[in-house]
Amino acid sequence: MSTVEDLISQVQAQDFSKAGPTFNELLGNKLADAMEAEKIRISNQVYNAAPEDEEEAETDTEVEDDAEDESEEEESS
């Protein structure tokens, strides 16, 4: 498994033929980890009735509030 230090060394040595695959591997690992964390979060919400993240709940509420405001404006016009 490649490390960030390997990538930096390869770029400093201008060995871009090795740096490209190293970068792709590092990025792929980060993406896989993020996807796994999201799957766990969603499955916890679905199967364990875990509460949504506060940020998401606030965003959803803001969107609903905006939609209500727009519908009220249309009704009063």
C-alpha positions in Angstrom: 0.0 0.0 0.0 1.4 3.4 -1.0 1.6 6.3 1.4 1.4 10.0 0.9 5.1 10.2 1.6 5.7 7.8 -1.4 3.6 10.1 -3.6 5.5 13.2 -2.5 8.9 11.4 -3.1 7.8 10.3 -6.5 6.7 13.8 -7.5 9.9 15.4 -6.1 11.9 12.9 -8.1 9.7 13.8 -11.1 8.8 10.1 -11.5 5.3 10.8 -12.7 4.8 7.3 -14.2 4.8 6.0 -10.6 3.2 9.0 -9.0 0.0 8.7 -11.1 -0.9 5.2 -10.0 0.1 6.0 -6.4 -2.2 9.0 -6.5 -5.0 6.9 -7.9 -4.5 4.2 -5.3 -4.5 6.8 -2.4 -7.6 8.5 -3.8 -9.4 5.2 -4.4 -8.7 4.2 -0.8 -10.1 7.5 0.5 -13.2 7.1 -1.7 -13.8 3.5 -0.6 -13.5 4.5 3.1 -15.9 7.4 2.6 -18.4 5.2 0.8 -18.2 2.6 3.6 -18.8 5.2 6.2 -21.8 6.5 4.3 -23.2 3.0 4.0 -22.9 2.4 7.7 -24.6 5.8 8.5 -27.5 5.1 6.2 -28.0 1.5 7.4 -28.0 2.8 11.0 -30.7 5.2 10.1 -32.8 2.6 8.3 -32.4 -0.4 10.6 -31.6 1.1 14.0 -33.8 4.2 13.8 -30.7 6.3 14.4 -31.3 10.1 14.2 -30.1 12.0 11.2 -27.1 14.1 11.4 -27.9 17.6 12.7 -26.5 19.2 9.6 -28.7 17.2 7.3 -31.8 17.8 9.5 -31.1 21.5 9.5 -30.6 21.5 5.7 -33.8 19.6 5.2 -35.7 21.9 7.4 -34.4 25.0 5.6 -35.4 23.5 2.2 -38.9 22.8 3.6 -39.2 26.3 5.0 -38.1 27.8 1.7 -40.7 25.8 -0.1 -43.4 26.8 2.3 -42.4 30.5 2.0 -42.6 30.3 -1.8 -46.0 28.6 -1.8 -47.3 31.3 0.6 -46.0 34.0 -1.7 -47.8 32.4 -4.7 -51.0 32.1 -2.8 -51.0 35.8 -1.7 -50.3 37.0 -5.3 
